[in-house]
Amino acid sequence: MTTRRERLVMDALRQNLSILREMAMRYEVSNFRGRSVLRGDQISQPEDAARILAPEMEPLVQEQLRVLLLDTKNRIVGQHLVYQGNVNSIQIRPAEVFREAILEGAPRVILAHNHPGGDPEPSAEDIQITGLLMESGRILGVEVLDHIIVGYGSYVSLRERNLPRHSVWPTM
């Protein structure tokens, strides 16, 4: 049985942890091999995004879809985990993908997901959903600059492969 004082201390501790978590999310996007990837790091090519995301995404045993939120100069303003699926699939709803970008006022995003099997080759579904998300982003006023698929020790940029073929990628 806890005392009133112990409950107050625990409530204060929970509140402080919540504030610290918010500050970490606001100012530090992720950790890249011992160095923090801070807000403001710039993405100038697909390799930059892959280099930032791969250390965390390569070893995952479940698929994850993440979104890097960018400003108009392609500087990182946030990173958001949108979905975590099973070993080979994720159900994707465009509203969830763009929610944080809209809330943060981020005009550009880079999508990224991993293939737990290690092979980053895009599936037909990967290409199809990328086209859907590009169109959804266009309607919402959020440019999708790329979709990176992370495998073991490698990645595929759908932008570099010009996939989906009917889509026009914005200038990076």
Residue frames as qw, qx, qy, qz and C-alpha x, y, z in Angstrom:
[[0.000, 0.890, 0.456, 0.000, 0.00, 0.00, 0.00],
 [0.445, 0.289, -0.003, 0.847, 1.44, 3.36, -1.03],
 [0.170, -0.598, -0.422, 0.660, 1.14, 6.52, 0.93],
 [0.294, 0.909, 0.281, -0.094, -0.24, 9.77, -0.39],
 [0.161, -0.837, 0.376, 0.363, 3.26, 11.24, -0.43],
 [0.479, -0.175, 0.770, 0.384, 4.62, 8.31, -2.47],
 [0.464, 0.623, 0.617, 0.128, 1.78, 8.72, -4.99],
 [0.117, 0.969, 0.029, -0.214, 2.55, 12.45, -5.31],
 [0.310, -0.629, 0.588, 0.403, 6.25, 11.72, -5.87],
 [0.508, 0.133, 0.793, 0.311, 5.40, 9.09, -8.50],
 [0.366, 0.822, 0.436, -0.015, 3.01, 11.48, -10.26],
 [0.032, -0.922, 0.229, 0.309, 5.69, 14.18, -10.31],
 [0.428, -0.370, 0.728, 0.387, 8.23, 11.70, -11.66],
 [0.515, 0.443, 0.707, 0.197, 5.83, 10.59, -14.42],
 [0.240, 0.942, 0.194, -0.134, 5.19, 14.22, -15.36],
 [0.197, -0.786, 0.457, 0.367, 8.94, 14.96, -15.51],
 [0.500, -0.082, 0.788, 0.349, 9.55, 11.89, -17.65],
 [0.453, 0.698, 0.552, 0.055, 6.78, 12.98, -19.98],
 [0.090, 0.964, -0.083, -0.234, 8.37, 16.42, -20.33],
 [0.349, -0.565, 0.650, 0.369, 11.82, 14.91, -20.95],
 [0.556, 0.246, 0.757, 0.239, 10.37, 12.55, -23.60],
 [0.356, 0.874, 0.326, -0.049, 8.70, 15.50, -25.35],
 [0.079, -0.891, 0.329, 0.301, 11.96, 17.49, -25.29],
 [0.481, -0.281, 0.754, 0.348, 13.90, 14.52, -26.70],
 [0.521, 0.510, 0.661, 0.176, 11.38, 14.09, -29.50],
 [0.214, 0.953, 0.163, -0.140, 11.40, 17.80, -30.26],
 [0.029, -0.902, 0.393, 0.179, 15.17, 18.34, -30.33],
 [0.186, -0.443, 0.856, 0.190, 16.73, 14.98, -31.09],
 [0.739, 0.249, -0.265, -0.567, 15.40, 12.92, -33.95],
 [0.993, -0.034, -0.111, -0.025, 17.36, 9.69, -33.65],
 [0.494, -0.690, 0.494, 0.192, 20.75, 8.23, -32.86],
 [0.810, 0.558, -0.180, -0.009, 23.21, 7.38, -35.61],
 [0.850, 0.147, -0.302, 0.406, 26.19, 5.30, -34.51],
 [0.581, -0.342, -0.329, 0.662, 26.93, 7.26, -31.40],
 [0.094, -0.062, 0.013, 0.994, 26.04, 10.72, -32.68],
 [0.295, 0.572, 0.595, -0.481, 22.72, 12.42, -32.43],
 [0.199, 0.374, 0.576, 0.699, 20.88, 13.27, -35.60],
 [0.023, -0.457, -0.421, 0.783, 19.57, 16.68, -34.67],
 [0.354, 0.830, 0.412, -0.125, 16.88, 18.81, -36.10],
 [0.105, 0.901, -0.238, -0.347, 18.44, 20.71, -38.94],
 [0.463, -0.251, 0.749, 0.401, 20.53, 17.89, -40.43],
 [0.494, 0.539, -0.183, -0.657, 20.07, 18.22, -44.19],
 [0.727, 0.165, 0.658, 0.106, 19.10, 15.54, -46.67],
 [0.217, 0.654, -0.343, -0.638, 20.56, 16.23, -50.12],
 [0.486, 0.282, -0.735, -0.379, 20.40, 12.73, -51.61],
 [0.871, -0.237, -0.275, -0.331, 18.71, 9.39, -50.88],
 [0.698, 0.138, -0.574, 0.405, 21.94, 8.04, -49.36],
 [0.036, -0.370, 0.426, -0.825, 21.71, 10.65, -46.57],
 [0.720, -0.267, 0.056, -0.638, 18.29, 9.38, -45.50],
 [0.920, 0.015, -0.391, -0.032, 19.39, 5.75, -45.73],
 [0.472, 0.315, -0.570, 0.594, 22.54, 6.45, -43.68],
 [0.283, -0.341, 0.380, -0.812, 20.43, 8.01, -40.92],
 [0.796, -0.137, 0.051, -0.587, 17.67, 5.39, -40.87],
 [0.780, 0.228, -0.578, -0.075, 19.47, 2.12, -41.61],
 [0.198, 0.305, -0.794, 0.487, 21.26, 1.61, -38.27],
 [0.440, -0.029, 0.562, -0.700, 17.91, 1.51, -36.46],
 [0.774, 0.257, 0.021, -0.579, 15.86, -0.17, -39.16],
 [0.481, 0.419, -0.754, -0.155, 18.19, -2.92, -40.47],
 [0.098, 0.151, -0.940, 0.289, 18.02, -5.18, -37.41],
 [0.568, 0.013, 0.316, -0.760, 14.23, -4.99, -36.96],
 [0.166, 0.046, 0.980, 0.100, 12.31, -8.27, -37.20],
 [0.288, 0.683, 0.650, -0.168, 9.05, -6.51, -38.08],
 [0.318, 0.505, 0.345, 0.724, 8.34, -4.07, -40.85],
 [0.148, -0.674, -0.342, 0.637, 8.17, -0.43, -39.82],
 [0.331, 0.697, 0.334, 0.541, 7.08, 2.59, -41.80],
 [0.371, -0.586, -0.200, 0.692, 8.76, 5.82, -40.75],
 [0.325, 0.851, 0.263, 0.319, 8.49, 9.34, -42.05],
 [0.470, -0.208, -0.085, 0.853, 11.29, 11.91, -41.98],
 [0.103, 0.918, 0.374, -0.082, 9.72, 15.36, -41.75],
 [0.550, 0.029, 0.170, 0.817, 11.60, 18.03, -43.69],
 [0.083, 0.757, 0.174, -0.624, 11.44, 21.78, -44.13],
 [0.605, 0.777, 0.068, -0.159, 11.66, 23.54, -47.52],
 [0.210, 0.785, -0.582, -0.028, 15.48, 23.21, -47.50],
 [0.865, 0.071, -0.494, -0.050, 15.29, 19.47, -46.73],
 [0.054, 0.406, -0.701, 0.584, 16.45, 19.90, -43.14],
 [0.444, -0.307, -0.841, 0.033, 15.06, 17.35, -40.70],
 [0.315, -0.429, 0.186, -0.826, 12.39, 18.73, -38.41],
 [0.682, -0.233, 0.498, -0.482, 11.25, 15.37, -37.06],
 [0.291, 0.156, -0.918, -0.221, 10.99, 11.63, -37.46],
 [0.667, -0.093, 0.297, -0.677, 7.81, 9.69, -36.91],
 [0.082, -0.024, 0.994, 0.072, 7.11, 5.97, -36.61],
 [0.538, 0.017, -0.204, -0.818, 3.84, 5.53, -38.45],
 [0.926, -0.058, -0.100, -0.360, 3.32, 1.77, -38.41],
 [0.152, -0.432, 0.888, -0.037, 4.85, -1.41, -37.15],
 [0.816, 0.133, -0.261, -0.498, 3.63, -4.47, -38.96],
 [0.928, -0.222, 0.298, -0.010, 4.53, -8.12, -39.05],
 [0.637, -0.321, 0.515, 0.476, 7.40, -9.88, -40.73],
 [0.359, 0.093, 0.622, 0.689, 6.32, -9.00, -44.28],
 [0.007, 0.605, 0.548, 0.577, 3.47, -6.51, -44.34],
 [0.049, -0.283, -0.396, 0.872, 1.94, -3.33, -42.99],
 [0.137, 0.745, 0.632, 0.163, -1.56, -1.94, -43.47],
 [0.285, -0.108, 0.001, 0.952, -1.16, 1.70, -44.49],
 [0.081, 0.841, 0.535, -0.029, -3.66, 4.52, -44.22],
 [0.425, 0.513, 0.067, 0.743, -2.50, 7.78, -45.90],
 [0.316, -0.857, -0.095, -0.395, -4.04, 9.96, -43.18],
 [0.795, -0.573, 0.044, 0.194, -1.72, 8.36, -40.60],
 [0.751, 0.163, 0.118, 0.628, 1.34, 8.82, -42.83],
 [0.256, 0.547, 0.111, 0.789, 0.83, 12.57, -43.22],
 [0.459, -0.801, -0.382, -0.043, -0.63, 13.42, -39.80],
 [0.602, -0.564, -0.043, 0.563, 2.67, 14.49, -38.17],
 [0.407, 0.167, 0.319, 0.839, 3.81, 16.39, -41.26],
 [0.116, -0.709, -0.422, -0.553, 0.62, 18.42, -41.19],
 [0.557, -0.777, -0.272, 0.110, 0.77, 18.99, -37.42],
 [0.612, -0.430, 0.107, 0.655, 4.44, 20.06, -37.63],
 [0.310, 0.885, -0.005, -0.347, 3.88, 22.15, -40.77],
 [0.447, -0.375, 0.666, 0.465, 6.48, 20.09, -42.66],
 [0.573, 0.590, -0.106, -0.559, 6.10, 20.68, -46.42],
 [0.599, 0.460, -0.636, -0.156, 8.24, 17.67, -47.41],
 [0.793, -0.370, 0.439, -0.204, 8.68, 14.09, -46.26],
 [0.378, 0.405, -0.816, -0.162, 10.78, 11.05, -46.99],
 [0.910, -0.194, 0.049, -0.364, 9.08, 7.71, -46.44],
 [0.219, 0.487, -0.841, 0.079, 11.11, 4.73, -45.28],
 [0.894, -0.244, 0.168, -0.337, 10.35, 1.14, -44.42],
 [0.162, -0.523, 0.835, 0.059, 12.44, -1.94, -43.86],
 [0.861, 0.117, -0.398, -0.295, 12.33, -5.43, -45.25],
 [0.646, -0.575, 0.467, -0.186, 13.13, -7.75, -42.32],
 [0.961, 0.158, 0.196, 0.111, 14.19, -10.50, -44.74],
 [0.534, -0.498, 0.323, 0.602, 17.11, -8.27, -45.73],
 [0.401, 0.253, 0.584, 0.659, 16.37, -7.82, -49.45],
 [0.064, 0.499, 0.228, -0.834, 15.41, -4.19, -50.15],
 [0.015, 0.129, 0.696, 0.707, 13.94, -4.86, -53.60],
 [0.418, 0.110, 0.231, -0.872, 10.54, -3.15, -53.81],
 [0.301, 0.303, 0.904, -0.004, 7.46, -5.32, -54.15],
 [0.003, 0.473, 0.590, 0.655, 4.56, -4.46, -56.44],
 [0.361, -0.786, -0.501, 0.036, 2.68, -3.37, -53.30],
 [0.460, -0.497, -0.054, 0.734, 5.57, -1.08, -52.27],
 [0.190, 0.071, 0.428, 0.881, 5.44, 0.64, -55.65],
 [0.180, -0.608, -0.646, -0.424, 1.64, 0.87, -55.63],
 [0.415, -0.766, -0.414, 0.265, 1.44, 2.36, -52.12],
 [0.399, -0.310, 0.092, 0.858, 4.21, 4.85, -52.97],
 [0.041, 0.318, 0.518, 0.793, 2.12, 6.13, -55.88],
 [0.350, -0.717, -0.580, -0.167, -0.94, 6.40, -53.64],
 [0.494, -0.650, -0.244, 0.523, 1.04, 8.26, -50.95],
 [0.316, -0.051, 0.256, 0.912, 2.60, 10.62, -53.52],
 [0.126, -0.508, -0.546, -0.654, -0.87, 11.50, -54.79],
 [0.473, -0.727, -0.489, 0.094, -2.23, 11.86, -51.24],
 [0.489, -0.432, -0.078, 0.754, 0.69, 14.12, -50.34],
 [0.168, 0.208, 0.392, 0.880, 0.10, 16.23, -53.45],
 [0.289, -0.673, -0.554, -0.396, -3.54, 16.73, -52.42],
 [0.566, -0.722, -0.316, 0.244, -2.48, 17.66, -48.86],
 [0.163, 0.948, -0.179, 0.208, 0.33, 19.96, -50.00],
 [0.587, -0.625, 0.509, 0.082, 3.11, 17.72, -48.65],
 [0.597, 0.603, -0.496, -0.183, 5.77, 16.63, -51.15],
 [0.926, -0.238, 0.282, 0.076, 6.99, 13.05, -50.94],
 [0.132, 0.821, -0.506, -0.229, 10.68, 13.35, -51.88],
 [0.378, 0.360, -0.849, -0.083, 11.50, 9.64, -51.76],
 [0.900, -0.292, 0.095, -0.309, 10.59, 6.25, -50.41],
 [0.157, 0.583, -0.788, 0.120, 13.60, 4.38, -49.05],
 [0.953, -0.186, -0.141, -0.194, 13.48, 0.62, -48.47],
 [0.150, -0.704, 0.669, -0.186, 16.10, -0.57, -45.99],
 [0.956, 0.022, -0.288, -0.047, 17.57, -4.09, -46.18],
 [0.788, -0.513, 0.137, 0.313, 20.68, -5.63, -44.64],
 [0.518, -0.373, 0.352, 0.684, 23.63, -3.48, -45.62],
 [0.159, 0.155, 0.560, 0.798, 21.76, -1.95, -48.54],
 [0.277, 0.547, 0.453, -0.648, 18.80, 0.15, -49.49],
 [0.290, 0.410, 0.645, 0.576, 16.67, 1.00, -52.50],
 [0.113, 0.414, 0.150, -0.891, 15.49, 4.50, -53.32],
 [0.470, 0.572, 0.672, 0.031, 12.28, 4.41, -55.31],
 [0.169, 0.911, -0.031, -0.376, 13.12, 7.93, -56.47],
 [0.162, -0.583, 0.673, 0.425, 16.43, 6.74, -57.96],
 [0.321, 0.109, 0.910, 0.238, 14.59, 3.92, -59.71],
 [0.290, 0.049, -0.270, -0.917, 11.88, 6.32, -60.90],
 [0.317, -0.325, -0.881, -0.135, 9.18, 4.15, -59.33],
 [0.618, 0.439, 0.651, -0.033, 6.26, 4.33, -59.60],
 [0.452, 0.121, 0.502, 0.727, 6.82, 5.05, -63.28],
 [0.071, 0.734, 0.518, 0.434, 3.80, 7.32, -63.79],
 [0.384, -0.855, -0.243, 0.250, 4.78, 9.62, -60.91],
 [0.401, 0.717, -0.142, 0.552, 6.83, 12.80, -61.10],
 [0.661, -0.425, -0.355, 0.505, 9.25, 13.14, -58.19],
 [0.036, -0.998, -0.037, -0.030, 9.74, 16.70, -56.89],
 [0.490, 0.639, -0.395, 0.442, 13.20, 18.25, -56.96],
 [0.767, -0.456, -0.340, 0.297, 15.26, 17.26, -53.92]]
